[in-house]
Each structure stands twice: as structure tokens, then as C-alpha cells.
Amino acid sequence: MSNWKLEPDSGSLGLPSGVDPAIGASANLAAVLVIGKSNITRVVVSKIVERSGLHPVAESPQDGQSAISRVMPGTVILDGGADNCDCNHLYAHLSDQRRASGRNVPRVILLSTSTATPETLSLGPVIDAVVAKPITPESLQPVVDRLLETARR
């Protein structure tokens, strides 16, 4: 499942390729990466995130993995789409990034069409919170603020 790669010459810790071993120290806690197929959802979520004084970066699921490595956000918000599967291909990369950080950064929120929990979706340690659609500032902003606070500890 994971693409762990050992590089004997570099003294690597065996982290997956594309995972920055310094992400925990260099994660930008003010950056929130918003990933989803719908441009409208990305804009709405970005505006909500801005209300918390954070800096959103919106990307499509196709560009998500490179954006995670490039932005190194403190929080990632994934729009699961109609079946909660639009961003499934990013879970392994997010898990690798969180493991490499030593602090479970980035924190991850899934936007879902159901009132599921990370446990009922069987996403375990990758997803920190699930927010049901339709997304409103009252439903999303407190979750973003809470997860950001835990990431700062």
C-alpha cells in the first residue's frame, strides 16, 4: 500500500518518496489546502477558511498530491463528492505526511454527503473530522479552528 523507499546513500529514514521529513517543523499552520472537484465548493470553503484568518489554497483532486507536498499545509479539507470517494487516492500520501511529521500534521477534514464519522467511514487515522454538507460557516469554521488549535500544541 505505502510506497516506502529506502535510499542507502542519503541516510534517509525510509520515508515514502515525496514526503518531506521536516514537514512537522516546516508545516505552514496558517495554510489550508482545499481539495475538491467542484470549483464552487472550493470557493465557498476557501471563503469560510479566510474568516479564521487562514490562507486557503484550492486545488482539484488530480493536483492534490503535488499540492500537499508543495504547500505543506497545517490543515487539508477534502471534498468527498457524492460518494465520499473523490479524494480516496490522497489518503496514503496524507497518512505518510502525518507519520513523517510526528505531530499528525496536516489535520484532515472530510466534507461528506452523510453525517458519518471517520470511524464509520473506515478512514481511521487519516481523517480527523467529518463535516456534513451543505457546508456553512457555522458547521465548518469551528472544526477548522479546533483542529488548528490541536496542531499548534
DSSP file (Angstrom, degrees, kcal/mol; ACC not computed):
  #  RESIDUE AA STRUCTURE BP1 BP2  ACC     N-H-->O    O-->H-N    N-H-->O    O-->H-N    TCO  KAPPA ALPHA  PHI   PSI    X-CA   Y-CA   Z-CA
    1    1 A M              0   0    0      0, 0.0     2,-0.2     0, 0.0    91,-0.1   0.000 360.0 360.0 360.0 -54.2    0.0    0.0    0.0
    2    2 A S        -     0   0    0      1,-0.1     2,-0.3    90,-0.0    91,-0.0  -0.520 360.0-136.9 -83.5 152.7    2.6    2.5    1.0
    3    3 A N        +     0   0    0     -2,-0.2    14,-1.0    14,-0.1    -1,-0.1  -0.352  34.6 172.6-106.2  52.9    5.5    3.4   -1.3
    4    4 A W  B     -A   16   0A   0     -2,-0.3     2,-0.4    12,-0.2    11,-0.1  -0.356  10.1-168.6 -62.3 136.3    8.3    3.4    1.3
    5    5 A K        -     0   0    0     10,-0.7     2,-0.4     9,-0.1     9,-0.2  -0.983  12.4-149.1-135.7 122.8   11.6    3.7   -0.3
    6    6 A L        -     0   0    0     -2,-0.4     7,-0.1     8,-0.1    11,-0.0  -0.756   8.0-169.6 -90.8 134.8   15.0    3.2    1.3
    7    7 A E    >>> -     0   0    0     -2,-0.4     5,-1.2     1,-0.1     3,-0.9  -0.845   0.3-172.2-124.4  94.1   17.8    5.3    0.0
    8    8 A P  T 345S+     0   0    0      0, 0.0     3,-0.5     0, 0.0    -1,-0.1   0.798  80.3  52.6 -60.1 -33.2   21.0    3.9    1.5
    9    9 A D  T 345S+     0   0    0      1,-0.2    -2,-0.0     2,-0.1     0, 0.0   0.790 107.2  51.0 -75.4 -26.2   23.4    6.6    0.2
   10   10 A S  T <45S-     0   0    0     -3,-0.9    -1,-0.2     1,-0.0     3,-0.1   0.531 103.6-120.7 -92.6  -4.6   21.4    9.6    1.5
   11   11 A G  T  <5 +     0   0    0     -4,-0.7    -2,-0.1    -3,-0.5    -5,-0.0   0.749  51.3 175.1  72.3  21.1   20.9    8.4    5.1
   12   12 A S      < -     0   0    0     -5,-1.2    -1,-0.2     1,-0.1    -5,-0.0  -0.174  40.0-130.8 -61.3 153.4   17.2    8.5    4.6
   13   13 A L        -     0   0    0     -3,-0.1    -1,-0.1    -7,-0.1    -7,-0.1   0.293  54.4 -97.7 -86.7   9.2   14.9    7.3    7.3
   14   14 A G        +     0   0    0      1,-0.2    -9,-0.1    -9,-0.2    -8,-0.1   0.760  68.8 162.5  80.9  24.7   13.0    5.2    4.8
   15   15 A L        -     0   0    0    -11,-0.1   -10,-0.7     1,-0.1    -1,-0.2  -0.417  48.0 -90.1 -74.6 153.8   10.2    7.8    4.3
   16   16 A P  B >   -A    4   0A   0      0, 0.0     3,-1.9     0, 0.0   -12,-0.2  -0.269  52.7 -92.3 -60.0 149.4    8.0    7.5    1.2
   17   17 A S  T 3  S+     0   0    0    -14,-1.0   -14,-0.1     1,-0.3     3,-0.1  -0.384 114.6  28.8 -62.2 141.5    9.2    9.3   -1.8
   18   18 A G  T 3  S+     0   0    0      1,-0.2     2,-0.6    -3,-0.1    -1,-0.3   0.369  91.9 117.4  88.4  -4.8    7.7   12.8   -1.9
   19   19 A V    <   -     0   0    0     -3,-1.9    -1,-0.2    -4,-0.0    -4,-0.1  -0.864  60.6-140.5-100.1 122.1    7.4   13.1    1.9
   20   20 A D    >   -     0   0    0     -2,-0.6     3,-1.9     1,-0.2     4,-0.2  -0.703   3.5-150.5 -80.8 118.4    9.5   15.8    3.4
   21   21 A P  T 3  S+     0   0    0      0, 0.0     3,-0.3     0, 0.0    -1,-0.2   0.687  96.0  55.7 -64.9 -16.0   11.0   14.5    6.7
   22   22 A A  T >> S+     0   0    0      1,-0.2     4,-2.3     2,-0.1     3,-0.7   0.264  71.9 111.2 -97.0  11.7   10.9   18.1    8.1
   23   23 A I  H <> S+     0   0    0     -3,-1.9     4,-1.9     1,-0.3    -1,-0.2   0.853  71.9  58.0 -58.4 -35.7    7.2   18.6    7.5
   24   24 A G  H 34 S+     0   0    0     -3,-0.3    -1,-0.3    76,-0.3    -2,-0.1   0.894 114.8  36.7 -61.1 -38.9    6.4   18.7   11.2
   25   25 A A  H <4 S+     0   0    0     -3,-0.7    -1,-0.2     1,-0.2    -2,-0.2   0.777 126.5  37.9 -82.5 -27.6    8.8   21.5   11.7
   26   26 A S  H  < S+     0   0    0     -4,-2.3    -2,-0.2     2,-0.1    -3,-0.2   0.383  78.9 128.4-109.6   4.5    8.0   23.3    8.5
   27   27 A A     <  -     0   0    0     -4,-1.9     2,-1.1    -5,-0.2    45,-0.1  -0.381  60.8-128.8 -61.1 135.7    4.3   22.8    8.1
   28   28 A N  E >   -b   73   0B   0     44,-3.1     3,-1.8    43,-0.3    46,-1.6  -0.750  22.6-171.4 -89.1  97.5    2.6   26.1    7.4
   29   29 A L  E 3  S+     0   0B   0     -2,-1.1    -1,-0.2     1,-0.3   122,-0.1   0.683  83.5  59.3 -66.5 -17.0   -0.2   26.0   10.1
   30   30 A A  E 3  S+     0   0B   0     24,-0.1    25,-3.6    -3,-0.1     2,-0.4   0.597  91.2  86.7 -84.6 -10.8   -1.8   29.1    8.5
   31   31 A A  E <   - c   0  55B   0     -3,-1.8    43,-1.6    23,-0.2    44,-1.4  -0.755  56.9-170.5 -94.5 134.3   -2.2   27.4    5.2
   32   32 A V  E     -bc  75  56B   0     23,-2.0    25,-2.5    -2,-0.4     2,-0.6  -0.986  12.0-149.4-123.5 120.8   -5.3   25.3    4.5
   33   33 A L  E     -bc  76  57B   0     42,-2.5    44,-3.3    -2,-0.5     2,-0.6  -0.811   9.6-162.6 -92.6 121.3   -5.4   23.2    1.4
   34   34 A V  E     -bc  77  58B   0     23,-2.9    25,-2.8    -2,-0.6     2,-0.5  -0.922  10.3-175.2-106.8 117.3   -8.9   22.8    0.0
   35   35 A I  E     +bc  78  59B   0     42,-3.2    44,-2.9    -2,-0.6     2,-0.3  -0.956  21.5 122.3-120.7 125.9   -9.2   19.8   -2.5
   36   36 A G        -     0   0    0     23,-1.8    44,-0.1    -2,-0.5     6,-0.1  -0.958  59.6-120.1-172.6 158.2  -12.3   19.0   -4.4
   37   37 A K  S    S+     0   0    0     42,-0.3     2,-0.6    -2,-0.3    -1,-0.1   0.860  92.2  79.8 -72.2 -36.3  -13.8   18.5   -7.9
   38   38 A S     >  -     0   0    0      1,-0.2     4,-2.2    -3,-0.1     5,-0.1  -0.623  62.7-160.5 -82.1 119.5  -16.4   21.3   -7.6
   39   39 A N  H  > S+     0   0    0     -2,-0.6     4,-2.2     1,-0.2     5,-0.2   0.872  93.9  55.7 -62.6 -36.6  -14.9   24.8   -8.1
   40   40 A I  H  > S+     0   0    0      2,-0.2     4,-2.7     1,-0.2    -1,-0.2   0.931 108.0  47.0 -62.6 -46.3  -17.9   26.2   -6.3
   41   41 A T  H  > S+     0   0    0      1,-0.2     4,-2.8     2,-0.2     5,-0.3   0.907 110.5  53.0 -62.6 -41.6  -17.3   24.1   -3.2
   42   42 A R  H  X S+     0   0    0     -4,-2.2     4,-2.1     1,-0.2    -1,-0.2   0.902 111.9  45.6 -60.3 -40.9  -13.6   25.1   -3.3
   43   43 A V  H  X S+     0   0    0     -4,-2.2     4,-2.3     2,-0.2    -2,-0.2   0.932 113.8  47.9 -68.5 -46.2  -14.5   28.8   -3.4
   44   44 A V  H  X S+     0   0    0     -4,-2.7     4,-1.9     1,-0.2    -2,-0.2   0.937 114.8  45.3 -60.4 -48.0  -17.2   28.5   -0.6
   45   45 A V  H  X S+     0   0    0     -4,-2.8     4,-2.5     1,-0.2    -1,-0.2   0.897 110.9  54.0 -64.4 -40.5  -14.9   26.5    1.7
   46   46 A S  H  X S+     0   0    0     -4,-2.1     4,-2.1    -5,-0.3    -1,-0.2   0.902 107.6  50.4 -60.8 -41.3  -12.0   28.9    0.9
   47   47 A K  H  X S+     0   0    0     -4,-2.3     4,-1.0     2,-0.2    -1,-0.2   0.889 110.6  49.4 -64.7 -39.2  -14.1   31.9    1.9
   48   48 A I  H >< S+     0   0    0     -4,-1.9     3,-0.6     1,-0.2     4,-0.5   0.917 110.2  51.0 -64.5 -43.3  -15.1   30.2    5.2
   49   49 A V  H ><>S+     0   0    0     -4,-2.5     3,-1.6     1,-0.2     5,-1.3   0.878 103.5  58.9 -62.4 -39.1  -11.4   29.4    6.0
   50   50 A E  H ><5S+     0   0    0     -4,-2.1     3,-2.1     1,-0.3    -1,-0.2   0.808  93.1  67.4 -61.0 -29.6  -10.4   33.0    5.4
   51   51 A R  T <<5S+     0   0    0     -4,-1.0    -1,-0.3    -3,-0.6    -2,-0.2   0.739  96.5  55.3 -63.8 -21.8  -12.8   34.0    8.2
   52   52 A S  T < 5S-     0   0    0     -3,-1.6    -1,-0.3    -4,-0.5    -2,-0.2   0.352 123.4-106.7 -90.0   5.1  -10.5   32.3   10.6
   53   53 A G  T < 5S+     0   0    0     -3,-2.1    -3,-0.2     1,-0.3     2,-0.2   0.674  78.4 133.4  79.1  17.2   -7.6   34.4    9.3
   54   54 A L      < -     0   0    0     -5,-1.3    -1,-0.3   -23,-0.0   -23,-0.2  -0.517  59.3-118.4 -99.1 168.1   -6.1   31.4    7.5
   55   55 A H  E     -c   31   0B   0    -25,-3.6   -23,-2.0    -2,-0.2     2,-0.2  -0.880  28.9-155.6-111.6 101.8   -4.7   31.3    3.9
   56   56 A P  E     -c   32   0B   0      0, 0.0     2,-0.4     0, 0.0   -23,-0.2  -0.477   9.5-167.7 -78.7 147.1   -6.6   28.8    1.7
   57   57 A V  E     -c   33   0B   0    -25,-2.5   -23,-2.9    -2,-0.2     2,-0.4  -0.987  13.9-153.5-129.0 120.3   -5.1   27.2   -1.4
   58   58 A A  E     +c   34   0B   0     -2,-0.4     2,-0.3   -25,-0.2   -23,-0.2  -0.812  20.9 164.3-103.6 134.5   -7.7   25.4   -3.6
   59   59 A E  E     -c   35   0B   0    -25,-2.8   -23,-1.8    -2,-0.4     5,-0.1  -0.956  35.8-110.6-142.0 158.5   -6.8   22.5   -5.9
   60   60 A S    >   -     0   0    0     -2,-0.3     3,-0.8   -25,-0.2     4,-0.4  -0.476  38.7-107.6 -80.5 160.8   -8.5   19.8   -7.8
   61   61 A P  G >  S+     0   0    0      0, 0.0     3,-0.9     0, 0.0     4,-0.5   0.837 119.1  61.3 -58.9 -31.6   -8.1   16.1   -6.7
   62   62 A Q  G 3  S+     0   0    0      1,-0.2     4,-0.2     2,-0.1     3,-0.2   0.836 112.1  37.0 -64.1 -31.7   -5.8   15.5   -9.6
   63   63 A D  G <> S+     0   0    0     -3,-0.8     4,-2.0     1,-0.1    -1,-0.2   0.350  91.5 100.9 -99.7   4.7   -3.4   18.1   -8.4
   64   64 A G  H <> S+     0   0    0     -3,-0.9     4,-2.5    -4,-0.4     5,-0.2   0.889  76.2  50.4 -60.7 -46.7   -3.9   17.2   -4.7
   65   65 A Q  H  > S+     0   0    0     -4,-0.5     4,-1.7     1,-0.2    -1,-0.2   0.929 114.1  43.9 -63.4 -45.5   -0.8   15.1   -4.0
   66   66 A S  H  > S+     0   0    0     -4,-0.2     4,-2.2     1,-0.2    -1,-0.2   0.874 113.1  53.2 -67.1 -34.3    1.6   17.6   -5.5
   67   67 A A  H  X>S+     0   0    0     -4,-2.0     4,-3.2     2,-0.2     5,-0.5   0.884 104.8  54.5 -67.3 -37.9   -0.2   20.5   -3.7
   68   68 A I  H  X5S+     0   0    0     -4,-2.5     4,-1.8     1,-0.2    -1,-0.2   0.930 114.0  41.3 -60.0 -45.2    0.2   18.7   -0.3
   69   69 A S  H  <5S+     0   0    0     -4,-1.7    -2,-0.2    -5,-0.2    -1,-0.2   0.854 119.5  45.0 -70.9 -35.4    3.9   18.4   -0.8
   70   70 A R  H  <5S+     0   0    0     -4,-2.2    -2,-0.2    -5,-0.2    -3,-0.2   0.924 122.8  32.4 -75.6 -46.2    4.3   21.9   -2.2
   71   71 A V  H  <5S-     0   0    0     -4,-3.2   -43,-0.3    -5,-0.2    -3,-0.2   0.821  81.9-158.1 -82.5 -33.2    2.1   23.8    0.2
   72   72 A M     << -     0   0    0     -4,-1.8   -44,-3.1    -5,-0.5   -41,-0.2   0.956  26.0-164.5  48.7  59.8    2.8   21.7    3.3
   73   73 A P  E     -b   28   0B   0      0, 0.0   -44,-0.2     0, 0.0   -41,-0.2  -0.248  32.0-136.9 -75.9 159.3   -0.4   22.9    5.0
   74   74 A G  E    S+     0   0B   0    -46,-1.6    33,-2.9   -43,-1.6     2,-0.3   0.738  94.1  28.3 -79.8 -25.9   -1.4   22.6    8.6
   75   75 A T  E     -bd  32 107B   0    -44,-1.4   -42,-2.5   -47,-0.3     2,-0.4  -0.995  64.3-163.6-138.4 142.1   -4.9   21.6    7.5
   76   76 A V  E     -bd  33 108B   0     31,-3.0    33,-2.7    -2,-0.3     2,-0.6  -0.996   5.6-161.4-124.5 130.3   -6.4   19.8    4.5
   77   77 A I  E     -bd  34 109B   0    -44,-3.3   -42,-3.2    -2,-0.4     2,-0.5  -0.956  10.7-165.0-112.8 118.5  -10.1   19.9    3.6
   78   78 A L  E     -bd  35 110B   0     31,-3.2    33,-3.5    -2,-0.6     2,-0.8  -0.883  14.6-145.3-106.3 128.8  -11.2   17.2    1.2
   79   79 A D  E     - d   0 111B   0    -44,-2.9   -42,-0.3    -2,-0.5    33,-0.1  -0.841  10.3-162.3 -89.7 112.1  -14.5   17.3   -0.6
   80   80 A G      > -     0   0    0     31,-2.4     6,-2.3    -2,-0.8     5,-0.8   0.628  26.7-144.5 -71.3 -13.1  -15.5   13.6   -0.8
   81   81 A G  T > 5 -     0   0    0     30,-0.3     3,-0.9     3,-0.2    32,-0.4  -0.285  49.4 -37.4  76.8-168.1  -18.0   14.3   -3.5
   82   82 A A  T 3 5S+     0   0    0      1,-0.2    -1,-0.2     2,-0.1    31,-0.1   0.798 146.1  29.8 -63.3 -31.4  -21.4   12.4   -3.9
   83   83 A D  T 3 5S-     0   0    0     -3,-0.4    -1,-0.2    29,-0.0    -2,-0.2   0.225 107.1-114.3-115.8  13.8  -20.0    9.1   -2.7
   84   84 A N  T < 5S+     0   0    0     -3,-0.9    -3,-0.2    27,-0.1     3,-0.1   0.667  94.7  98.7  63.4  19.0  -17.2   10.3   -0.4
   85   85 A C    > < +     0   0    0     -5,-0.8     3,-1.5     1,-0.1     4,-0.3   0.422  39.8 101.6-115.7  -0.3  -14.6    8.8   -2.8
   86   86 A D  T 3  S+     0   0    0     -6,-2.3     3,-0.2     1,-0.3    -6,-0.1   0.778  96.2  30.7 -59.6 -27.5  -13.4   11.8   -4.9
   87   87 A C  T >  S+     0   0    0      1,-0.1     3,-2.2    -7,-0.1     4,-0.4   0.179  80.6 116.6-117.7  16.7  -10.1   12.1   -2.8
   88   88 A N  G X  S+     0   0    0     -3,-1.5     3,-1.4     1,-0.3     4,-0.4   0.832  70.3  64.5 -55.3 -34.2   -9.5    8.5   -1.8
   89   89 A H  G 3  S+     0   0    0     -4,-0.3     4,-0.4     1,-0.3    -1,-0.3   0.628  97.7  57.5 -67.3 -11.0   -6.3    8.4   -3.8
   90   90 A L  G <> S+     0   0    0     -3,-2.2     4,-2.6     1,-0.1    -1,-0.3   0.605  81.9  85.1 -92.7 -13.0   -4.8   11.0   -1.5
   91   91 A Y  H <> S+     0   0    0     -3,-1.4     4,-2.6    -4,-0.4     5,-0.2   0.881  88.3  49.5 -61.3 -42.0   -5.2    9.1    1.8
   92   92 A A  H  > S+     0   0    0     -4,-0.4     4,-2.3     2,-0.2    -1,-0.2   0.918 113.3  47.1 -64.6 -42.2   -2.0    7.1    1.6
   93   93 A H  H  > S+     0   0    0     -4,-0.4     4,-2.4     2,-0.2    -2,-0.2   0.917 113.2  48.6 -65.8 -42.4    0.0   10.3    0.9
   94   94 A L  H  X S+     0   0    0     -4,-2.6     4,-2.7     2,-0.2    -2,-0.2   0.909 110.5  51.5 -63.1 -41.1   -1.7   12.2    3.7
   95   95 A S  H  X S+     0   0    0     -4,-2.6     4,-2.4    -5,-0.2    -2,-0.2   0.911 110.3  49.0 -61.7 -42.7   -1.0    9.3    6.0
   96   96 A D  H  X S+     0   0    0     -4,-2.3     4,-2.4     2,-0.2    -2,-0.2   0.910 111.5  49.3 -62.9 -43.0    2.6    9.3    5.1
   97   97 A Q  H  X S+     0   0    0     -4,-2.4     4,-1.7     2,-0.2     8,-0.3   0.917 111.8  48.5 -62.7 -43.6    2.9   13.0    5.6
   98   98 A R  H  X S+     0   0    0     -4,-2.7     4,-1.1     1,-0.2     6,-1.0   0.908 112.1  48.5 -64.1 -42.0    1.2   12.8    9.0
   99   99 A R  H  < S+     0   0    0     -4,-2.4     3,-0.4     1,-0.2    -1,-0.2   0.907 111.4  50.1 -64.7 -41.7    3.5    9.9   10.1
  100  100 A A  H  < S+     0   0    0     -4,-2.4   -76,-0.3     1,-0.2    -1,-0.2   0.811 105.0  58.6 -67.2 -29.7    6.6   11.9    8.9
  101  101 A S  H  < S-     0   0    0     -4,-1.7    -1,-0.2     4,-0.3    -2,-0.2   0.814  89.6-146.8 -71.1 -29.5    5.5   15.0   10.8
  102  102 A G  S  < S+     0   0    0     -4,-1.1    -3,-0.1    -3,-0.4    -1,-0.1   0.431  89.4  69.0  74.8  -3.2    5.5   13.2   14.2
  103  103 A R  S    S-     0   0    0     -5,-0.4    -4,-0.1     2,-0.2    -5,-0.1   0.201 112.8-107.0-128.6  12.4    2.6   15.5   15.1
  104  104 A N        -     0   0    0     -6,-1.0    -6,-0.2     1,-0.2    -5,-0.1   0.910  58.6-170.7  56.5  44.7   -0.2   14.2   12.8
  105  105 A V        +     0   0    0     -7,-0.4    -4,-0.3    -8,-0.3    -1,-0.2  -0.951  56.8  50.0-110.3 132.0    0.1   17.3   10.5
  106  106 A P  S    S-     0   0    0      0, 0.0   -31,-0.3     0, 0.0     2,-0.2   0.395  81.1-143.7 -83.3 153.5   -1.7   18.1    8.3
  107  107 A R  E     -d   75   0B   0    -33,-2.9   -31,-3.0    -2,-0.1     2,-0.4  -0.611  21.3-144.7 -75.7 145.1   -5.0   17.8   10.1
  108  108 A V  E     -d   76   0B   0     -2,-0.2    20,-2.6   -33,-0.2    21,-1.4  -0.963  18.2-172.5-127.7 130.5   -7.6   16.5    7.7
  109  109 A I  E     -de  77 129B   0    -33,-2.7   -31,-3.2    -2,-0.4     2,-0.5  -0.966  11.9-152.3-117.2 133.1  -11.3   17.3    7.4
  110  110 A L  E     -de  78 130B   0     19,-2.5    21,-2.6    -2,-0.4     2,-0.6  -0.923   7.3-146.2-105.4 127.4  -13.6   15.4    5.0
  111  111 A L  E     -de  79 131B   0    -33,-3.5   -31,-2.4    -2,-0.5     2,-0.3  -0.845  32.0-175.1 -89.9 121.1  -16.7   17.1    3.6
  112  112 A S  E     - e   0 132B   0     19,-2.4    21,-2.8    -2,-0.6   -30,-0.1  -0.845  41.5-137.5-125.6 152.8  -19.3   14.4    3.3
  113  113 A T  S    S+     0   0    0    -32,-0.4     2,-0.2    -2,-0.3    19,-0.1   0.530  93.4  53.8 -80.4  -6.6  -22.8   14.0    2.0
  114  114 A S  S    S-     0   0    0     17,-0.1    -2,-0.2     3,-0.0    19,-0.2  -0.706  90.5-112.6-121.4 174.0  -23.7   12.0    5.1
  115  115 A T        +     0   0    0     -2,-0.2    17,-0.1    17,-0.1    15,-0.1  -0.172  67.7 144.1 -96.9  39.1  -23.4   12.5    8.8
  116  116 A A        -     0   0    0      1,-0.1    14,-0.1    15,-0.1    -4,-0.1  -0.137  42.6-136.1 -71.6 170.0  -20.7    9.8    9.1
  117  117 A T     >  -     0   0    0     12,-0.1     4,-1.8     1,-0.1     5,-0.2  -0.802  31.1-102.7-118.6 165.3  -17.7    9.8   11.4
  118  118 A P  T  4>S+     0   0    0      0, 0.0     5,-2.3     0, 0.0     6,-0.7   0.876 123.6  51.8 -56.2 -34.9  -14.1    8.9   10.5
  119  119 A E  T >45S+     0   0    0      1,-0.2     3,-1.2     2,-0.2     5,-0.1   0.920 108.4  48.0 -69.1 -43.8  -14.7    5.6   12.2
  120  120 A T  T 345S+     0   0    0      1,-0.3    -1,-0.2     2,-0.1    -4,-0.0   0.766 111.4  51.8 -70.5 -22.9  -17.9    4.7   10.3
  121  121 A L  T 3<5S-     0   0    0     -4,-1.8    -1,-0.3     3,-0.1    -2,-0.2   0.479 108.7-128.3 -86.9  -2.5  -16.2    5.6    7.0
  122  122 A S  T < 5S+     0   0    0     -3,-1.2    -3,-0.2    -4,-0.2    -2,-0.1   0.849  72.3 126.4  57.6  37.9  -13.3    3.3    8.0
  123  123 A L    >>< +     0   0    0     -5,-2.3     3,-2.2     1,-0.2     4,-0.5   0.434  40.1 176.1-102.6  -2.6  -10.8    6.0    7.3
  124  124 A G  G >4  +     0   0    0     -6,-0.7     3,-0.6     1,-0.3    -1,-0.2   0.028  61.7   4.0  42.6-124.9   -9.2    5.7   10.7
  125  125 A P  G 34 S+     0   0    0      0, 0.0    -1,-0.3     0, 0.0    -6,-0.0   0.471 119.7  70.3 -77.1  -1.0   -6.2    7.8   11.4
  126  126 A V  G <4 S+     0   0    0     -3,-2.2     2,-0.5     1,-0.1    -2,-0.2   0.882  94.1  54.5 -82.2 -38.1   -6.3    9.8    8.1
  127  127 A I    <<  -     0   0    0     -3,-0.6   -18,-0.2    -4,-0.5    -1,-0.1  -0.849  55.0-177.0-103.6 127.6   -9.4   11.8    8.8
  128  128 A D  S    S+     0   0    0    -20,-2.6     2,-0.3    -2,-0.5   -19,-0.2   0.765  71.5   4.8 -90.1 -29.8   -9.7   14.0   11.9
  129  129 A A  E     -e  109   0B   0    -21,-1.4   -19,-2.5   -12,-0.1     2,-0.4  -0.995  57.1-145.4-155.1 152.1  -13.2   15.2   11.4
  130  130 A V  E     -e  110   0B   0     -2,-0.3     2,-0.5   -21,-0.2   -19,-0.2  -0.987  12.9-165.6-120.6 130.8  -16.2   14.9    9.0
  131  131 A V  E     -e  111   0B   0    -21,-2.6   -19,-2.4    -2,-0.4     2,-0.2  -0.977  19.5-131.4-117.9 125.4  -18.4   17.8    8.3
  132  132 A A  E     -e  112   0B   0     -2,-0.5   -19,-0.2   -21,-0.2   -17,-0.1  -0.469  36.1 -86.0 -77.1 143.3  -21.8   17.1    6.6
  133  133 A K  S    S+     0   0    0    -21,-2.8     2,-0.1    -2,-0.2    -1,-0.1  -0.577  99.7  68.3 -81.4 151.7  -22.9   19.0    3.5
  134  134 A P  S    S-     0   0    0      0, 0.0     2,-0.4     0, 0.0    -2,-0.1   0.447  84.4-141.0 -74.2 145.3  -24.3   21.6    2.9
  135  135 A I        +     0   0    0     -2,-0.1    -2,-0.1    -4,-0.1     3,-0.0  -0.616  26.8 173.1 -82.3 130.7  -21.3   23.4    4.2
  136  136 A T    >>  -     0   0    0     -2,-0.4     4,-2.4     1,-0.1     3,-0.6  -0.910  45.4-112.3-129.3 159.8  -21.9   26.5    6.3
  137  137 A P  H 3> S+     0   0    0      0, 0.0     4,-1.6     0, 0.0    -1,-0.1   0.881 118.3  56.2 -58.2 -36.1  -19.6   28.8    8.2
  138  138 A E  H 34 S+     0   0    0      1,-0.2    -3,-0.0     2,-0.2     0, 0.0   0.777 113.1  39.4 -68.4 -26.8  -21.3   27.6   11.4
  139  139 A S  H <4 S+     0   0    0     -3,-0.6     4,-0.4     2,-0.1    -1,-0.2   0.829 126.0  31.1 -91.0 -34.2  -20.6   24.0   10.7
  140  140 A L  H  X S+     0   0    0     -4,-2.4     4,-2.3     2,-0.1     3,-0.5   0.894 106.8  62.5 -93.6 -44.4  -17.0   24.2    9.2
  141  141 A Q  H  X S+     0   0    0     -4,-1.6     4,-2.6    -5,-0.4     5,-0.2   0.871 102.8  49.7 -58.2 -43.2  -15.3   27.1   10.9
  142  142 A P  H  > S+     0   0    0      0, 0.0     4,-2.4     0, 0.0    -1,-0.2   0.874 111.5  50.6 -63.6 -33.3  -15.4   25.8   14.5
  143  143 A V  H  > S+     0   0    0     -3,-0.5     4,-2.5    -4,-0.4     5,-0.2   0.925 111.2  47.5 -68.3 -44.3  -14.0   22.4   13.2
  144  144 A V  H  X S+     0   0    0     -4,-2.3     4,-2.4     1,-0.2     5,-0.2   0.937 113.7  48.3 -60.4 -46.8  -11.1   24.2   11.4
  145  145 A D  H  X S+     0   0    0     -4,-2.6     4,-2.0    -5,-0.2    -2,-0.2   0.905 112.2  48.8 -61.9 -42.5  -10.4   26.3   14.4
  146  146 A R  H  X S+     0   0    0     -4,-2.4     4,-1.9     2,-0.2    -1,-0.2   0.922 113.1  45.9 -64.8 -45.2  -10.4   23.3   16.8
  147  147 A L  H  X S+     0   0    0     -4,-2.5     4,-1.8     1,-0.2    -1,-0.2   0.880 111.4  52.4 -67.8 -36.9   -8.1   21.2   14.6
  148  148 A L  H  X S+     0   0    0     -4,-2.4     4,-1.4    -5,-0.2    -1,-0.2   0.903 107.4  52.8 -64.2 -39.8   -5.7   24.1   14.1
  149  149 A E  H  X S+     0   0    0     -4,-2.0     4,-0.6     1,-0.2     3,-0.2   0.906 109.4  48.2 -62.2 -41.5   -5.5   24.6   17.9
  150  150 A T  H >< S+     0   0    0     -4,-1.9     3,-0.6     1,-0.2    -1,-0.2   0.834 108.2  55.4 -68.8 -30.7   -4.6   20.9   18.4
  151  151 A A  H 3< S+     0   0    0     -4,-1.8    -1,-0.2     1,-0.2    -2,-0.2   0.792 102.2  57.7 -70.4 -27.1   -2.0   21.1   15.6
  152  152 A R  H 3<        0   0    0     -4,-1.4    -1,-0.2    -3,-0.2    -2,-0.2   0.670 360.0 360.0 -77.5 -16.8   -0.3   24.0   17.4
  153  153 A R    <<        0   0    0     -4,-0.6    -1,-0.2    -3,-0.6    -2,-0.1   0.486 360.0 360.0 -75.8 360.0    0.3   22.0   20.6
